[in-house]
């Protein structure tokens, strides 16, 4: 029968007994981040919103409201853009990921990884209340939901760990789900502000691809590692984080030309998914910098 040896706010790991058997050495970790915004004029990152430990920061369409998920606690909050009128919108065991405002600002959609169950998509009122599942009867995983610009549909993908994942669209009025043509093996969809395109990634995260609703075809937007795509406010660019040789890039939709926006070589990134990239209202990149710590502790040990 296992016996609990400690109760600690730290995450303890890698236990190792001393040679005399009287002590137990462990690594104790604290997890915390510092929200940072890249200032293009200063060419470096500066604390944003007082450097709160939060990720998945997202703004309402009118830029009057902001939502975010605390790190590492995993609670969804919303407030006015100036930080006033804060309201907690989710509670354990839910740990929201990638929340997105509806175009009318009344709802926020997000997804959750639930132990021993498929990923689920939830929606919650921005005024508060209980979160509800959007597709409770769907046996397939549901991840990374995003609104259509008119607010009438939700685009989402299946599990990012499944090579057979595809991209689907939920019609909120009819509750019917359709599959985007030739989208097998793709995930992380993002609808463009004008509604013409969906940008997505293959499950190996080695490119960005673009679906054009006018031609009903996919095209390669960018070749190379990519993560956390974000549309610019005007829809002319897609910003993304490049995990290898870390940097923030943006690629122009008109000619697929990519340019580096911010170097992240000395930026220790943090987040519940290993990192995260968002955009401020002026399209400045937002990232969570690792501000946690790890130390070795010695515990006095007496065998029963």
Backbone as CSV, one residue per row, in Angstrom:
resi,resn,N_x,N_y,N_z,CA_x,CA_y,CA_z,C_x,C_y,C_z
1,UNK,0.849,-1.191,0.000,0.000,0.000,0.000,0.891,1.250,0.000
2,UNK,0.765,2.125,-1.004,1.561,3.365,-1.028,1.206,4.275,0.139
3,UNK,2.201,4.965,0.665,1.995,5.898,1.768,2.484,7.276,1.327
4,UNK,1.642,8.306,1.498,2.036,9.660,1.148,3.079,10.167,2.132
5,UNK,4.184,10.668,1.592,5.287,11.121,2.439,5.284,12.625,2.658
6,UNK,4.757,13.387,1.713,4.827,14.849,1.812,3.511,15.476,1.404
7,UNK,3.308,16.699,1.828,2.232,17.565,1.350,2.882,18.906,1.072
8,UNK,2.963,19.277,-0.195,3.764,20.444,-0.556,3.123,21.194,-1.727
9,UNK,3.224,22.523,-1.723,2.751,23.283,-2.891,3.662,23.107,-4.104
10,UNK,4.866,22.537,-3.872,5.800,22.293,-4.961,5.434,21.005,-5.683
11,UNK,5.836,20.910,-6.943,5.751,19.632,-7.641,7.069,18.906,-7.402
12,UNK,6.996,17.783,-6.704,8.192,17.044,-6.323,8.410,15.870,-7.277
13,UNK,9.671,15.657,-7.664,9.980,14.595,-8.616,11.409,14.100,-8.388
14,UNK,11.766,13.037,-9.094,13.122,12.462,-9.105,13.659,12.176,-7.701
15,UNK,12.930,11.420,-6.865,13.425,11.122,-5.513,14.673,10.236,-5.552
16,UNK,15.600,10.527,-4.668,16.849,9.760,-4.596,17.270,9.655,-3.129
17,UNK,17.428,8.431,-2.565,17.829,8.305,-1.155,19.310,8.621,-0.970
18,UNK,19.645,9.138,0.191,21.064,9.360,0.516,21.735,8.011,0.770
19,UNK,23.064,7.994,0.755,23.796,6.735,0.932,23.562,6.113,2.302
20,UNK,23.351,6.964,3.334,23.117,6.406,4.665,21.644,6.080,4.912
21,UNK,20.780,6.356,3.919,19.380,6.009,4.036,18.581,6.891,4.964
22,UNK,19.160,8.031,5.410,18.468,8.888,6.363,17.786,10.093,5.710
23,UNK,18.097,10.355,4.458,17.494,11.496,3.761,16.970,11.065,2.386
24,UNK,16.064,11.872,1.891,15.530,11.674,0.549,15.676,12.996,-0.201
25,UNK,16.404,12.962,-1.309,16.603,14.161,-2.112,15.559,14.187,-3.236
26,UNK,14.947,15.341,-3.421,13.920,15.494,-4.465,14.113,16.832,-5.174
27,UNK,13.601,16.909,-6.381,13.557,18.170,-7.121,12.184,18.796,-6.886
28,UNK,12.169,20.023,-6.391,10.920,20.747,-6.157,10.777,21.887,-7.160
29,UNK,9.666,21.887,-7.889,9.451,22.882,-8.939,8.258,23.773,-8.624
30,UNK,8.394,25.045,-8.950,7.254,25.966,-8.958,7.014,26.387,-10.396
31,UNK,5.744,26.517,-10.769,5.388,26.888,-12.132,4.736,28.269,-12.116
32,UNK,5.334,29.167,-12.864,4.789,30.510,-12.982,5.283,31.104,-14.289
33,UNK,4.479,31.960,-14.879,4.880,32.643,-16.100,4.741,34.140,-15.956
34,UNK,5.266,34.855,-16.917,5.165,36.317,-16.949,4.719,36.714,-18.358
35,UNK,3.539,37.297,-18.467,2.999,37.676,-19.768,3.821,38.821,-20.355
36,UNK,4.296,38.614,-21.593,5.169,39.578,-22.239,4.618,39.962,-23.611
37,UNK,4.886,41.206,-23.993,4.502,41.716,-25.312,5.757,42.182,-26.038
38,UNK,5.864,41.816,-27.324,7.028,42.249,-28.090,6.808,43.676,-28.581
39,UNK,7.722,44.557,-28.210,7.689,45.957,-28.630,8.601,46.100,-29.842
40,UNK,8.027,46.312,-31.015,8.829,46.365,-32.241,9.732,47.591,-32.273
41,UNK,9.327,48.696,-31.623,10.166,49.889,-31.612,11.400,49.682,-30.737
42,UNK,11.203,49.022,-29.597,12.326,48.765,-28.695,13.068,47.489,-29.063
43,UNK,12.466,46.675,-29.921,13.053,45.397,-30.376,13.319,44.425,-29.234
44,UNK,12.445,44.438,-28.225,12.533,43.417,-27.182,11.188,43.275,-26.487
45,UNK,11.107,42.256,-25.629,9.866,41.953,-24.932,9.740,42.785,-23.655
46,UNK,8.524,43.237,-23.389,8.221,44.008,-22.190,7.027,43.377,-21.479
47,UNK,6.956,43.491,-20.133,5.797,42.938,-19.423,4.498,43.550,-19.941
48,UNK,3.471,42.717,-20.040,2.162,43.146,-20.531,1.120,42.829,-19.471
49,UNK,0.204,43.749,-19.239,-0.818,43.603,-18.198,-0.157,43.246,-16.857
50,UNK,0.889,44.012,-16.545,1.652,43.868,-15.296,2.357,42.530,-15.187
51,UNK,2.544,41.841,-16.316,3.269,40.580,-16.305,2.546,39.467,-15.565
52,UNK,1.208,39.430,-15.653,0.451,38.400,-14.943,0.828,37.014,-15.478
53,UNK,0.628,36.002,-14.637,0.925,34.627,-15.035,-0.323,34.063,-15.719
54,UNK,-0.455,34.350,-17.003,-1.649,33.961,-17.753,-1.273,33.670,-19.199
55,UNK,-2.019,32.771,-19.816,-1.810,32.404,-21.214,-3.144,32.441,-21.952
56,UNK,-3.101,32.175,-23.249,-4.300,32.172,-24.103,-5.073,33.489,-23.989
57,UNK,-4.343,34.580,-23.952,-4.967,35.903,-23.846,-5.653,36.225,-25.174
58,UNK,-6.922,36.588,-25.117,-7.690,36.856,-26.333,-8.632,38.024,-26.098
59,UNK,-8.784,38.864,-27.112,-9.606,40.070,-27.004,-10.911,39.919,-27.771
60,UNK,-11.949,40.575,-27.255,-13.220,40.608,-27.974,-13.057,41.416,-29.258
61,UNK,-13.993,41.259,-30.175,-13.891,41.910,-31.484,-13.791,43.426,-31.355
62,UNK,-14.510,44.005,-30.384,-14.464,45.456,-30.201,-13.286,45.910,-29.341
63,UNK,-12.437,44.945,-28.897,-11.231,45.234,-28.098,-11.534,45.815,-26.730
64,UNK,-12.793,45.741,-26.297,-13.161,46.290,-24.992,-12.980,45.292,-23.859
65,UNK,-12.926,43.995,-24.207,-12.848,42.949,-23.204,-11.685,42.018,-23.514
66,UNK,-11.168,41.380,-22.477,-10.082,40.421,-22.633,-10.417,39.174,-21.813
67,UNK,-10.038,38.018,-22.336,-10.162,36.762,-21.595,-8.790,36.098,-21.547
68,UNK,-8.538,35.327,-20.508,-7.248,34.656,-20.365,-7.398,33.476,-19.414
69,UNK,-6.401,32.595,-19.423,-6.377,31.425,-18.549,-5.171,31.553,-17.635
70,UNK,-5.393,31.495,-16.329,-4.284,31.620,-15.381,-3.368,30.406,-15.491
71,UNK,-2.061,30.650,-15.313,-1.055,29.595,-15.386,-0.317,29.502,-14.052
72,UNK,-0.194,28.326,-13.465,-0.611,27.017,-14.000,-1.982,26.564,-13.525
73,UNK,-2.726,27.420,-12.806,-3.977,26.975,-12.183,-5.015,26.532,-13.220
74,UNK,-5.061,27.234,-14.361,-5.957,26.813,-15.425,-7.388,27.297,-15.280
75,UNK,-7.601,28.497,-14.724,-8.947,29.062,-14.608,-9.146,30.135,-15.679
76,UNK,-10.317,30.131,-16.296,-10.665,31.127,-17.311,-11.252,32.360,-16.637
77,UNK,-10.693,33.524,-16.970,-11.177,34.799,-16.454,-11.463,35.735,-17.620
78,UNK,-12.341,36.690,-17.366,-12.521,37.784,-18.316,-12.557,39.095,-17.547
79,UNK,-12.195,40.175,-18.230,-12.246,41.499,-17.619,-12.344,42.541,-18.727
80,UNK,-12.575,43.773,-18.324,-12.432,44.882,-19.265,-10.961,44.959,-19.688
81,UNK,-10.709,45.588,-20.814,-9.332,45.677,-21.307,-8.418,46.391,-20.322
82,UNK,-8.968,47.258,-19.477,-8.149,47.969,-18.492,-7.970,47.170,-17.201
83,UNK,-8.501,45.944,-17.152,-8.349,45.093,-15.981,-9.496,45.153,-14.989
84,UNK,-10.438,46.044,-15.189,-11.571,46.157,-14.278,-12.636,45.106,-14.616
85,UNK,-13.583,44.943,-13.707,-14.720,44.014,-13.879,-14.261,42.582,-14.148
86,UNK,-13.293,42.112,-13.373,-12.796,40.735,-13.516,-13.854,39.750,-13.046
87,UNK,-13.965,38.655,-13.790,-14.934,37.630,-13.438,-14.373,36.265,-13.827
88,UNK,-14.385,35.324,-12.874,-13.929,33.966,-13.164,-15.050,33.209,-13.857
89,UNK,-14.705,32.530,-14.963,-15.714,31.865,-15.786,-15.625,30.344,-15.757
90,UNK,-14.563,29.786,-15.200,-14.448,28.326,-15.144,-13.829,27.906,-13.826
91,UNK,-14.093,26.662,-13.454,-13.589,26.118,-12.198,-13.142,24.677,-12.432
92,UNK,-12.243,24.205,-11.562,-11.784,22.821,-11.643,-13.002,21.878,-11.569
93,UNK,-12.950,20.746,-12.277,-11.773,20.172,-12.941,-11.533,20.678,-14.364
94,UNK,-12.362,21.599,-14.857,-12.131,22.112,-16.207,-10.848,22.937,-16.255
95,UNK,-10.058,22.737,-17.291,-8.853,23.527,-17.552,-8.957,24.015,-18.987
96,UNK,-9.569,25.191,-19.204,-9.801,25.675,-20.568,-8.505,25.898,-21.349
97,UNK,-8.567,25.616,-22.632,-7.467,25.848,-23.550,-7.978,26.682,-24.724
98,UNK,-7.169,27.644,-25.141,-7.420,28.450,-26.342,-8.833,29.037,-26.406
99,UNK,-9.254,29.815,-25.407,-10.581,30.435,-25.469,-10.672,31.454,-26.596
100,UNK,-11.879,31.606,-27.148,-12.126,32.572,-28.231,-13.481,33.240,-28.010
101,UNK,-13.505,34.570,-28.154,-14.746,35.340,-28.021,-15.630,35.136,-29.243
102,UNK,-16.944,35.067,-29.023,-17.874,35.128,-30.142,-17.845,36.544,-30.713
103,UNK,-18.165,36.717,-32.003,-18.108,38.064,-32.594,-18.970,39.091,-31.871
104,UNK,-20.095,38.655,-31.256,-20.935,39.617,-30.544,-20.502,39.826,-29.100
105,UNK,-19.448,39.132,-28.663,-18.904,39.326,-27.326,-19.697,38.689,-26.204
106,UNK,-20.711,37.887,-26.537,-21.573,37.333,-25.493,-21.115,35.972,-24.972
107,UNK,-20.307,35.266,-25.758,-19.911,33.920,-25.366,-18.417,33.715,-25.629
108,UNK,-17.870,32.714,-24.942,-16.475,32.323,-25.146,-16.454,30.813,-25.338
109,UNK,-15.818,30.364,-26.406,-15.691,28.936,-26.677,-14.267,28.497,-26.329
110,UNK,-14.122,27.273,-25.840,-12.799,26.737,-25.513,-12.869,25.218,-25.553
111,UNK,-11.713,24.578,-25.437,-11.687,23.121,-25.356,-10.917,22.685,-24.131
112,UNK,-11.129,21.438,-23.727,-10.487,20.896,-22.540,-9.992,19.484,-22.822
113,UNK,-8.858,19.157,-22.224,-8.415,17.774,-22.156,-8.891,17.209,-20.826
114,UNK,-9.662,16.133,-20.889,-10.253,15.540,-19.699,-9.651,14.157,-19.497
115,UNK,-9.097,13.860,-18.307,-8.473,12.553,-18.081,-9.394,11.386,-18.442
116,UNK,-8.837,10.445,-19.202,-9.521,9.213,-19.591,-10.763,9.454,-20.442
117,UNK,-10.879,10.653,-21.020,-12.011,10.945,-21.909,-11.501,11.750,-23.103
118,UNK,-12.240,11.726,-24.227,-11.816,12.520,-25.386,-11.867,14.018,-25.085
119,UNK,-11.094,14.792,-25.837,-11.148,16.240,-25.714,-12.578,16.728,-26.007
120,UNK,-13.000,17.755,-25.274,-14.358,18.282,-25.421,-14.333,19.780,-25.679
121,UNK,-15.369,20.271,-26.373,-15.534,21.694,-26.637,-16.656,22.247,-25.775
122,UNK,-16.384,23.384,-25.128,-17.348,24.019,-24.237,-17.597,25.458,-24.683
123,UNK,-18.734,25.990,-24.247,-19.019,27.411,-24.434,-19.569,27.946,-23.113
124,UNK,-19.193,29.181,-22.779,-19.653,29.800,-21.539,-20.033,31.242,-21.834
125,UNK,-21.034,31.730,-21.149,-21.436,33.126,-21.302,-20.356,34.036,-20.725
126,UNK,-20.079,35.137,-21.398,-19.088,36.082,-20.886,-19.609,36.830,-19.659
127,UNK,-20.918,36.704,-19.381,-21.498,37.304,-18.181,-21.414,36.374,-16.985
128,UNK,-20.918,35.135,-17.204,-20.801,34.174,-16.125,-21.829,33.069,-16.243
129,UNK,-21.699,32.058,-15.397,-22.594,30.901,-15.443,-21.810,29.639,-15.730
130,UNK,-22.523,28.542,-15.855,-21.887,27.246,-16.072,-21.526,27.055,-17.536
131,UNK,-20.352,26.481,-17.763,-19.947,26.124,-19.122,-20.719,24.883,-19.559
132,UNK,-21.082,24.818,-20.828,-21.806,23.647,-21.349,-21.079,23.095,-22.565
133,UNK,-21.186,21.802,-22.753,-20.585,21.169,-23.903,-21.392,21.495,-25.160
134,UNK,-20.674,21.771,-26.237,-21.349,22.086,-27.499,-21.824,20.833,-28.220
135,UNK,-21.048,19.760,-28.136,-21.386,18.532,-28.851,-21.255,17.340,-27.914
136,UNK,-22.128,17.242,-26.912,-21.966,16.203,-25.885,-22.141,14.784,-26.416
137,UNK,-22.871,14.620,-27.519,-23.137,13.273,-28.037,-22.129,12.820,-29.087
138,UNK,-21.193,13.678,-29.443,-20.190,13.323,-30.443,-19.099,12.483,-29.778
139,UNK,-18.894,11.230,-30.208,-17.874,10.402,-29.559,-16.449,10.786,-29.930
140,UNK,-16.281,11.554,-31.002,-14.948,11.924,-31.449,-14.372,13.061,-30.593
141,UNK,-13.030,13.133,-30.470,-12.421,14.277,-29.776,-12.733,15.588,-30.511
142,UNK,-12.778,16.665,-29.752,-13.036,17.997,-30.323,-12.008,18.960,-29.734
143,UNK,-11.241,19.619,-30.583,-10.209,20.519,-30.061,-10.131,21.796,-30.887
144,UNK,-9.549,22.811,-30.265,-9.199,24.073,-30.918,-10.355,24.721,-31.680
145,UNK,-11.498,24.981,-31.021,-12.631,25.594,-31.716,-12.415,27.084,-31.963
146,UNK,-12.925,27.553,-33.082,-12.882,28.977,-33.443,-14.188,29.363,-34.109
147,UNK,-14.626,30.614,-33.895,-15.874,31.106,-34.471,-15.699,31.505,-35.933
148,UNK,-16.779,31.371,-36.684,-16.844,32.026,-37.993,-17.057,33.518,-37.755
149,UNK,-16.690,34.374,-38.706,-16.822,35.817,-38.485,-18.253,36.277,-38.204
150,UNK,-19.261,35.531,-38.723,-20.646,35.926,-38.459,-21.199,35.321,-37.182
151,UNK,-20.409,34.481,-36.515,-20.838,33.891,-35.258,-21.803,32.735,-35.388
152,UNK,-22.103,32.319,-36.614,-23.093,31.263,-36.803,-22.523,29.867,-36.840
153,UNK,-21.201,29.742,-36.898,-20.573,28.432,-37.008,-19.329,28.363,-36.117
154,UNK,-18.941,27.139,-35.816,-17.706,26.865,-35.072,-16.871,25.901,-35.900
155,UNK,-15.637,26.275,-36.192,-14.712,25.344,-36.844,-13.836,24.716,-35.764
156,UNK,-13.599,23.420,-35.886,-12.792,22.731,-34.885,-12.100,21.543,-35.546
157,UNK,-11.163,20.960,-34.829,-10.479,19.770,-35.324,-10.636,18.658,-34.317
158,UNK,-10.280,17.452,-34.735,-10.260,16.332,-33.809,-8.927,16.349,-33.060
159,UNK,-8.534,15.255,-32.492,-7.361,15.257,-31.617,-6.087,15.640,-32.374
160,UNK,-5.286,16.574,-31.827,-4.015,16.936,-32.467,-2.992,15.807,-32.430
161,UNK,-3.285,14.755,-31.670,-2.375,13.610,-31.599,-2.757,12.508,-32.588
162,UNK,-3.835,12.719,-33.355,-4.350,11.692,-34.259,-4.017,12.044,-35.707
163,UNK,-3.226,11.230,-36.409,-2.895,11.531,-37.807,-4.104,11.502,-38.725
164,UNK,-5.217,10.945,-38.246,-6.437,10.914,-39.050,-7.391,12.056,-38.689
165,UNK,-6.914,12.974,-37.869,-7.723,14.135,-37.508,-8.167,14.883,-38.750
166,UNK,-9.376,15.407,-38.725,-9.794,16.287,-39.806,-10.458,17.526,-39.210
167,UNK,-10.815,18.452,-40.086,-11.381,19.727,-39.650,-12.873,19.738,-39.969
168,UNK,-13.661,20.117,-38.981,-15.115,20.093,-39.104,-15.702,21.462,-38.790
169,UNK,-16.929,21.658,-39.243,-17.653,22.899,-38.990,-19.002,22.557,-38.369
170,UNK,-19.277,23.132,-37.203,-20.565,22.974,-36.536,-21.445,24.169,-36.868
171,UNK,-22.616,23.920,-37.466,-23.599,24.964,-37.714,-24.438,25.114,-36.449
172,UNK,-24.362,26.263,-35.804,-25.006,26.443,-34.505,-26.524,26.509,-34.602
173,UNK,-27.059,26.851,-35.764,-28.515,26.910,-35.901,-29.126,25.539,-36.150
174,UNK,-28.450,24.721,-36.956,-28.982,23.392,-37.277,-28.356,22.280,-36.443
175,UNK,-27.241,22.591,-35.763,-26.474,21.616,-34.974,-25.903,20.498,-35.840
176,UNK,-25.779,20.753,-37.139,-25.189,19.786,-38.055,-23.688,20.020,-38.163
177,UNK,-22.945,18.920,-38.265,-21.491,18.993,-38.400,-21.096,18.525,-39.795
178,UNK,-20.283,19.322,-40.489,-19.771,18.954,-41.800,-18.248,18.940,-41.752
179,UNK,-17.637,18.203,-42.670,-16.186,18.092,-42.731,-15.644,18.952,-43.865
180,UNK,-14.612,19.720,-43.590,-13.970,20.523,-44.628,-13.284,19.566,-45.610
181,UNK,-13.488,19.734,-46.918,-12.919,18.796,-47.899,-11.404,18.646,-47.777
182,UNK,-10.933,17.411,-47.916,-9.510,17.089,-47.963,-8.743,17.618,-46.754
183,UNK,-9.377,17.565,-45.587,-8.730,18.100,-44.380,-8.194,17.013,-43.469
184,UNK,-8.162,15.781,-43.915,-7.636,14.713,-43.063,-6.167,14.957,-42.735
185,UNK,-5.828,14.748,-41.469,-4.458,14.972,-41.025,-4.162,16.414,-40.649
186,UNK,-5.193,17.260,-40.557,-4.999,18.670,-40.223,-5.673,18.991,-38.888
187,UNK,-5.158,20.018,-38.216,-5.753,20.460,-36.962,-5.466,21.949,-36.769
188,UNK,-5.933,22.487,-35.643,-5.711,23.882,-35.249,-6.237,24.874,-36.287
189,UNK,-7.516,24.784,-36.672,-8.058,25.691,-37.686,-8.333,27.088,-37.134
190,UNK,-8.142,28.087,-37.988,-8.422,29.484,-37.638,-9.127,30.146,-38.822
191,UNK,-10.342,30.654,-38.583,-11.106,31.310,-39.638,-10.593,32.732,-39.833
192,UNK,-10.422,33.147,-41.078,-9.943,34.502,-41.358,-11.022,35.525,-41.016
193,UNK,-10.631,36.760,-40.708,-11.616,37.780,-40.328,-12.676,38.043,-41.389
194,UNK,-12.337,37.866,-42.685,-13.330,38.100,-43.734,-14.122,36.854,-44.095
195,UNK,-13.806,35.716,-43.460,-14.549,34.489,-43.687,-14.148,33.702,-44.912
196,UNK,-13.186,34.175,-45.702,-12.842,33.497,-46.939,-11.950,32.279,-46.720
197,UNK,-11.069,32.344,-45.714,-10.054,31.306,-45.550,-10.148,30.619,-44.184
198,UNK,-9.585,29.430,-44.133,-9.239,28.771,-42.877,-7.762,28.407,-42.967
199,UNK,-6.984,28.809,-41.977,-5.595,28.377,-41.899,-5.525,27.228,-40.900
200,UNK,-4.662,26.252,-41.181,-4.536,25.079,-40.312,-3.126,24.531,-40.428
201,UNK,-2.874,23.450,-39.692,-1.556,22.809,-39.704,-1.742,21.303,-39.810
202,UNK,-0.802,20.608,-40.446,-0.806,19.140,-40.346,-0.388,18.724,-38.946
203,UNK,-0.713,17.481,-38.568,-0.443,17.056,-37.202,1.052,17.007,-36.888
204,UNK,1.915,16.974,-37.904,3.353,17.023,-37.623,3.860,18.450,-37.432
205,UNK,2.984,19.454,-37.603,3.320,20.874,-37.380,4.498,21.341,-38.226
206,UNK,4.637,20.806,-39.435,5.767,21.174,-40.288,5.367,22.063,-41.451
207,UNK,4.176,22.643,-41.397,3.771,23.614,-42.411,2.490,24.301,-41.953
208,UNK,2.141,25.359,-42.662,0.835,25.998,-42.535,0.122,25.857,-43.872
209,UNK,-1.160,25.528,-43.834,-1.928,25.365,-45.060,-3.173,26.239,-45.003
210,UNK,-3.688,26.567,-46.177,-4.775,27.536,-46.296,-5.896,26.943,-47.132
211,UNK,-7.123,26.960,-46.588,-8.297,26.540,-47.346,-9.039,27.775,-47.825
212,UNK,-9.326,27.823,-49.123,-10.026,28.944,-49.745,-11.464,28.505,-50.028
213,UNK,-12.436,29.135,-49.378,-13.832,28.757,-49.581,-14.316,29.075,-50.996
214,UNK,-13.650,29.977,-51.694,-14.051,30.288,-53.075,-13.662,29.170,-54.029
215,UNK,-12.453,28.638,-53.877,-11.993,27.575,-54.775,-12.232,26.181,-54.206
216,UNK,-12.533,26.107,-52.869,-12.720,24.828,-52.171,-11.455,23.988,-52.221
217,UNK,-10.300,24.628,-52.220,-9.024,23.936,-52.306,-8.088,24.388,-51.189
218,UNK,-7.140,23.486,-50.842,-6.075,23.806,-49.916,-4.808,24.183,-50.677
219,UNK,-4.023,25.062,-50.100,-2.707,25.396,-50.648,-1.729,25.545,-49.497
220,UNK,-0.440,25.357,-49.778,0.577,25.508,-48.741,0.904,26.981,-48.563
221,UNK,0.755,27.449,-47.349,1.030,28.845,-47.040,2.469,29.045,-46.596
222,UNK,3.000,28.075,-45.870,4.351,28.196,-45.322,4.905,26.800,-45.062
223,UNK,6.110,26.530,-45.511,6.750,25.247,-45.235,7.744,25.432,-44.102
224,UNK,7.731,24.534,-43.126,8.598,24.630,-41.963,7.793,24.549,-40.682
225,UNK,8.472,24.333,-39.571,7.780,24.139,-38.292,6.971,25.380,-37.919
226,UNK,5.801,25.155,-37.372,4.907,26.260,-37.022,3.986,25.825,-35.897
227,UNK,3.547,26.788,-35.099,2.625,26.513,-34.003,1.848,27.780,-33.676
228,UNK,0.644,27.605,-33.147,-0.214,28.679,-32.652,-0.441,29.787,-33.695
229,UNK,-1.022,29.457,-34.842,-1.307,30.495,-35.850,-2.346,31.492,-35.352
230,UNK,-2.158,32.752,-35.709,-3.081,33.837,-35.356,-3.251,34.760,-36.555
231,UNK,-4.483,35.078,-36.915,-4.729,36.057,-37.974,-4.494,37.473,-37.452
232,UNK,-3.892,38.308,-38.279,-3.824,39.734,-37.953,-5.235,40.314,-38.011
233,UNK,-5.433,41.450,-37.378,-6.772,42.041,-37.308,-7.343,42.351,-38.687
234,UNK,-6.458,42.721,-39.636,-6.944,43.056,-40.974,-6.992,41.852,-41.914
235,UNK,-6.567,40.687,-41.431,-6.633,39.485,-42.249,-5.569,39.370,-43.319
236,UNK,-4.584,40.248,-43.317,-3.544,40.200,-44.349,-2.422,39.233,-44.003
237,UNK,-2.254,38.920,-42.712,-1.132,38.093,-42.267,-1.622,36.989,-41.328
238,UNK,-0.829,35.927,-41.255,-0.959,34.927,-40.202,0.352,34.931,-39.424
239,UNK,0.249,35.187,-38.126,1.407,35.136,-37.230,1.514,33.725,-36.665
240,UNK,2.740,33.278,-36.414,2.924,31.965,-35.818,4.259,31.915,-35.086
241,UNK,4.357,30.930,-34.214,5.591,30.669,-33.475,6.318,29.523,-34.158
242,UNK,7.619,29.715,-34.405,8.459,28.657,-34.949,9.200,27.993,-33.798
243,UNK,8.864,26.729,-33.467,9.478,26.086,-32.293,10.965,25.810,-32.440
244,UNK,11.403,25.307,-33.606,12.842,25.095,-33.773,13.465,26.405,-34.251
245,UNK,14.643,26.721,-33.731,15.220,28.044,-33.941,14.178,29.095,-33.571
246,UNK,13.785,29.143,-32.286,12.569,29.847,-31.861,12.507,31.307,-32.297
247,UNK,11.374,31.649,-32.872,11.110,33.016,-33.318,9.630,33.134,-33.637
248,UNK,9.143,34.378,-33.659,7.792,34.671,-34.132,7.896,35.180,-35.559
249,UNK,7.095,34.598,-36.435,7.048,35.004,-37.834,5.638,35.439,-38.198
250,UNK,5.540,36.092,-39.341,4.237,36.290,-39.948,4.380,36.044,-41.452
251,UNK,3.319,35.523,-42.066,3.335,35.236,-43.493,2.172,35.982,-44.136
252,UNK,2.453,36.627,-45.255,1.450,37.430,-45.939,0.589,36.541,-46.823
253,UNK,-0.710,36.717,-46.754,-1.629,35.854,-47.498,-1.515,36.091,-49.006
254,UNK,-1.294,37.321,-49.430,-1.326,37.653,-50.861,-0.231,36.963,-51.657
255,UNK,0.980,36.858,-51.082,2.086,36.270,-51.842,2.853,35.197,-51.068
256,UNK,2.362,34.829,-49.861,2.967,33.783,-49.026,4.385,34.130,-48.588
257,UNK,4.708,35.406,-48.569,6.030,35.834,-48.124,6.069,35.874,-46.595
258,UNK,7.104,35.250,-46.006,7.243,35.198,-44.550,8.339,36.146,-44.088
259,UNK,8.153,36.730,-42.925,9.175,37.593,-42.323,9.226,37.351,-40.821
260,UNK,10.431,37.427,-40.265,10.589,37.249,-38.827,10.190,38.531,-38.117
261,UNK,9.376,38.375,-37.075,8.881,39.513,-36.308,9.663,39.687,-35.017
262,UNK,9.962,38.568,-34.342,10.637,38.647,-33.042,11.521,37.429,-32.835
263,UNK,12.757,37.673,-32.414,13.680,36.587,-32.078,13.378,36.096,-30.666
264,UNK,13.348,34.764,-30.487,13.061,34.192,-29.173,14.212,33.329,-28.678
265,UNK,15.396,33.565,-29.183,16.534,32.720,-28.850,16.796,32.675,-27.354
266,UNK,16.653,33.785,-26.662,16.905,33.837,-25.219,15.611,34.033,-24.437
267,UNK,14.509,33.528,-24.986,13.205,33.687,-24.352,12.706,32.307,-23.909
268,UNK,12.764,32.000,-22.594,12.282,30.701,-22.118,10.755,30.687,-22.062
269,UNK,10.146,30.004,-22.998,8.696,30.034,-23.117,8.052,29.050,-22.155
270,UNK,6.836,29.354,-21.698,6.103,28.491,-20.774,4.663,28.378,-21.241
271,UNK,3.970,27.402,-20.683,2.561,27.235,-21.005,2.110,25.813,-20.793
272,UNK,0.813,25.621,-20.617,0.274,24.294,-20.349,0.400,23.370,-21.552
273,UNK,0.562,23.925,-22.760,0.792,23.130,-23.963,2.247,23.225,-24.414
274,UNK,3.118,23.661,-23.524,4.529,23.801,-23.866,4.888,25.153,-24.430
275,UNK,3.915,26.024,-24.570,4.114,27.356,-25.124,2.790,27.879,-25.630
276,UNK,2.810,29.101,-26.088,1.589,29.735,-26.590,1.970,31.046,-27.235
277,UNK,1.240,31.421,-28.288,1.419,32.721,-28.930,0.052,33.348,-29.149
278,UNK,-0.082,34.611,-28.753,-1.286,35.384,-29.014,-0.915,36.735,-29.579
279,UNK,-1.923,37.555,-29.843,-1.695,38.895,-30.371,-2.435,39.925,-29.532
280,UNK,-1.753,41.045,-29.258,-2.392,42.190,-28.619,-3.294,42.885,-29.644
281,UNK,-4.120,43.832,-29.219,-5.004,44.515,-30.170,-4.281,45.186,-31.335
282,UNK,-2.998,45.550,-31.158,-2.244,46.161,-32.259,-1.417,45.130,-33.027
283,UNK,-1.717,43.854,-32.844,-1.022,42.736,-33.494,0.384,42.494,-32.948
284,UNK,0.742,43.081,-31.819,2.025,42.767,-31.201,1.981,41.359,-30.623
285,UNK,3.023,40.557,-30.815,3.031,39.196,-30.270,2.991,39.187,-28.739
286,UNK,2.205,38.254,-28.198,2.116,38.023,-26.767,2.618,36.613,-26.478
287,UNK,3.478,36.480,-25.474,4.042,35.191,-25.107,4.141,35.105,-23.589
288,UNK,4.175,33.879,-23.075,4.338,33.671,-21.647,5.768,33.233,-21.371
289,UNK,6.498,34.057,-20.650,7.879,33.748,-20.308,7.929,32.921,-19.029
290,UNK,8.777,31.903,-19.037,8.915,31.039,-17.879,9.556,31.809,-16.735
291,UNK,8.834,31.915,-15.614,9.353,32.585,-14.421,9.326,31.641,-13.223
292,UNK,9.272,30.338,-13.494,9.257,29.354,-12.421,10.650,29.056,-11.917
293,UNK,10.747,28.091,-11.014,12.041,27.731,-10.431,12.081,26.240,-10.157
294,UNK,13.303,25.721,-10.030,13.514,24.316,-9.671,14.701,24.239,-8.719
295,UNK,14.495,23.606,-7.584,15.548,23.472,-6.576,15.565,22.043,-6.052
296,UNK,16.690,21.673,-5.437,16.828,20.344,-4.832,16.579,20.470,-3.319
297,UNK,15.749,19.595,-2.802,15.408,19.619,-1.384,15.831,18.287,-0.746
298,UNK,16.221,18.363,0.526,16.570,17.179,1.305,15.496,16.965,2.362
299,UNK,14.897,15.799,2.381,13.857,15.466,3.351,14.409,14.433,4.329
300,UNK,14.213,14.671,5.593,14.581,13.662,6.597,13.692,12.449,6.422
301,UNK,14.322,11.284,6.425,13.612,10.055,6.096,13.802,9.027,7.217
302,UNK,12.681,8.459,7.650,12.730,7.402,8.634,11.821,6.287,8.180
303,UNK,12.384,5.140,7.867,11.594,4.039,7.354,10.616,3.540,8.406
304,UNK,9.426,3.110,8.029,8.455,2.596,9.015,8.912,1.284,9.630
